[in-house]
Amino acid sequence: MTLVTSDTVGRARELVTPTLQEMVGRLDPDSRLIVCYHFGWCDEQGRPANANGGKAIRPALALLGAEACGVDPQMALPGAAAVELVHNFSLVHDDLMDRDRRRRHRATVWALWGDAAAVLAGDAMLSLAHEVLLDCTSAHRAAAQTTVAVACRELVRGQVADIAFENRDDVSLAECLSMSRGKTAALIAASAVVGAQLAGAPPLVREALDTYGGHLGLAFQLVDDLLGIWGQPAVTGKPVYSDLRSRKKTLPVTWTVQNGGPLARELATWLADAAHAATATDDELRDVAELIERGGGRGWAHEQAHRCAALAIEAIERAGIPHGPAAQLHALAHNVVDRDA
Amino acid sequence: MTLVTSDTVGRARELVTPTLQEMVGRLDPDSRLIVCYHFGWCDEQGRPANANGGKAIRPALALLGAEACGVDPQMALPGAAAVELVHNFSLVHDDLMDRDRRRRHRATVWALWGDAAAVLAGDAMLSLAHEVLLDCTSAHRAAAQTTVAVACRELVRGQVADIAFENRDDVSLAECLSMSRGKTAALIAASAVVGAQLAGAPPLVREALDTYGGHLGLAFQLVDDLLGIWGQPAVTGKPVYSDLRSRKKTLPVTWTVQNGGPLARELATWLADAAHAATATDDELRDVAELIERGGGRGWAHEQAHRCAALAIEAIERAGIPHGPAAQLHALAHNVVDRDA
């Protein structure tokens, strides 16, 4: 990441952590340990740690949203904490549903403590997300709460589709884009909007941030899908080719299949064979990845991510946002598409 | 149930269902089908049904809370819908965690659609619970939202303890009571309070309803624990002795163990043998149930449930609540302890 962006997310992480820790402190001791572990604040025994707690892009967006309105980012802290709690609720539940054993280079919650603990830790974080906004004194709190609640519903819609698509062979690119909007873009857009709402943003700024967040979210998912196939496990913290093994209908895969031709048919045939995919060797998965690349899916997703980032930046430039936060939103968009984890 | 109570819960079910259906209509089609099935509105294919959707005690309490303040129960509808959504979110997640295959004489959500669907359907209902309160126009909405959010946190605490206790042999009665307060009484108390809060209840009435709901909730759990051992599967809709098989540290069990003597030691020894309990025959489980009865746990729980119901009624009688809703709250408490399912 460039200096400006690592500053932006580093500052967001620093600002939001005390609020997150205060909220997590309200939980029963068992749930508290699990949530603290998940956020990287302790190891699985509860011993203090400083592990990777994620990218803090969502809290950073929430704080920048307030600054885009010329308001102290402190005003946006409950919103920043809420979107980070919602994001992490969904990670803990998703890891369970996808049976992913590793995240951020560590064992996932269900892998360490079992299914019930993961269900309950996620439920607890979702509840805290609503609680932290209830504690906030902004006159515009209700609008922010609605933004977060609707984003939660969208998250569920996206995840339902993502799982359903694993066992379908006819997923269209339009369906896949709609799924990605629910699974990823909705909460990123909500993050960009929620801080501005708490700060009493004028409609034009709020709409610009919503548009920015929507495009940024789709760019984020496109890059995530690319990293899920071609990312370095040592950097991403996830097993190699895990998305291919579970036959996820990601954007580059779906584009390649839909784009037609003999390579598309070859890929579609491989995807349709569930038993085969589950037991495929790394070499075979590498061949499938190559198929997607030769079929154009890698190039398309890369180009599309850059196009989305450009559209996000364009929305900001039109909105008359102060130079400081505008430059940071700009840099954040660039870094989302250039990241390697 | 006596006429007055079946009227109370029947009316609540009738009043709250359109609001619930409107909220559930906001979900994606897959989640909507699952939630509609869970509420008994359709079968697993989506064909209209009129199955048992539960007892509607929580919505009934919410509506009576508004009437206790002399306000039209319509005012309490968003609160009634919110507590019913929270209750049902927790049922769907609990059935998954406890691996219970039957509820209300039908297959449970995870048993029909799998783990991921149950996690997501529960998440969706929890999100809708917050959304329905956000849509409400009461000037006292924030207090009601906080009541519901804190009850969710309590629910998680109770369920975490319930699961942890399954593998512990030294659970005290105090711990078991605290778990029951979280798992059951917190949301029943919130139900009694939330409608009154939306109606702008004076503090004395709110506190009386809170006390009423707390005692009623504990009575409810005591009876639930009794039915979990001695209930008729044909009436309860759950398998016989399921709580014993999973070595749940329910209140009658914990009381018997703590009460001491040779029967207590015999029960404790049986509970400590996990592998044995899992494969026990119905005959053996019947002997364990008899052990609890001879040890005094059944009688104690029965007496305690009646004591809690009496305390609940006492709280209402002191609060100067209008005769109509007071009589219904009174009857509801009697029926909670006299129910057979």
Boltz contact constraints between the chains, C-beta under 6 A:
constraints:
  - contact:
      token1: [A, 28]
      token2: [B, 157]
      max_distance: 6.0
  - contact:
      token1: [A, 28]
      token2: [B, 160]
      max_distance: 6.0
  - contact:
      token1: [A, 30]
      token2: [B, 160]
      max_distance: 6.0
  - contact:
      token1: [A, 31]
      token2: [B, 160]
      max_distance: 6.0
  - contact:
      token1: [A, 93]
      token2: [B, 119]
      max_distance: 6.0
  - contact:
      token1: [A, 97]
      token2: [B, 116]
      max_distance: 6.0
  - contact:
      token1: [A, 97]
      token2: [B, 119]
      max_distance: 6.0
  - contact:
      token1: [A, 116]
      token2: [B, 97]
      max_distance: 6.0
  - contact:
      token1: [A, 116]
      token2: [B, 163]
      max_distance: 6.0
  - contact:
      token1: [A, 119]
      token2: [B, 93]
      max_distance: 6.0
  - contact:
      token1: [A, 119]
      token2: [B, 97]
      max_distance: 6.0
  - contact:
      token1: [A, 120]
      token2: [B, 156]
      max_distance: 6.0
  - contact:
      token1: [A, 120]
      token2: [B, 159]
      max_distance: 6.0
  - contact:
      token1: [A, 120]
      token2: [B, 160]
      max_distance: 6.0
  - contact:
      token1: [A, 123]
      token2: [B, 156]
      max_distance: 6.0
  - contact:
      token1: [A, 124]
      token2: [B, 156]
      max_distance: 6.0
  - contact:
      token1: [A, 126]
      token2: [B, 126]
      max_distance: 6.0
  - contact:
      token1: [A, 127]
      token2: [B, 149]
      max_distance: 6.0
  - contact:
      token1: [A, 127]
      token2: [B, 152]
      max_distance: 6.0
  - contact:
      token1: [A, 127]
      token2: [B, 153]
      max_distance: 6.0
  - contact:
      token1: [A, 130]
      token2: [B, 130]
      max_distance: 6.0
  - contact:
      token1: [A, 130]
      token2: [B, 149]
      max_distance: 6.0
  - contact:
      token1: [A, 131]
      token2: [B, 149]
      max_distance: 6.0
  - contact:
      token1: [A, 134]
      token2: [B, 145]
      max_distance: 6.0
  - contact:
      token1: [A, 134]
      token2: [B, 146]
      max_distance: 6.0
  - contact:
      token1: [A, 134]
      token2: [B, 149]
      max_distance: 6.0
  - contact:
      token1: [A, 145]
      token2: [B, 134]
      max_distance: 6.0
  - contact:
      token1: [A, 146]
      token2: [B, 134]
      max_distance: 6.0
  - contact:
      token1: [A, 149]
      token2: [B, 127]
      max_distance: 6.0
  - contact:
      token1: [A, 149]
      token2: [B, 130]
      max_distance: 6.0
  - contact:
      token1: [A, 149]
      token2: [B, 131]
      max_distance: 6.0
  - contact:
      token1: [A, 149]
      token2: [B, 134]
      max_distance: 6.0
  - contact:
      token1: [A, 152]
      token2: [B, 127]
      max_distance: 6.0
  - contact:
      token1: [A, 153]
      token2: [B, 127]
      max_distance: 6.0
  - contact:
      token1: [A, 156]
      token2: [B, 120]
      max_distance: 6.0
  - contact:
      token1: [A, 156]
      token2: [B, 123]
      max_distance: 6.0
  - contact:
      token1: [A, 156]
      token2: [B, 124]
      max_distance: 6.0
  - contact:
      token1: [A, 157]
      token2: [B, 28]
      max_distance: 6.0
  - contact:
      token1: [A, 159]
      token2: [B, 120]
      max_distance: 6.0
  - contact:
      token1: [A, 160]
      token2: [B, 28]
      max_distance: 6.0
  - contact:
      token1: [A, 160]
      token2: [B, 30]
      max_distance: 6.0
  - contact:
      token1: [A, 160]
      token2: [B, 31]
      max_distance: 6.0
  - contact:
      token1: [A, 160]
      token2: [B, 120]
      max_distance: 6.0
  - contact:
      token1: [A, 163]
      token2: [B, 116]
      max_distance: 6.0
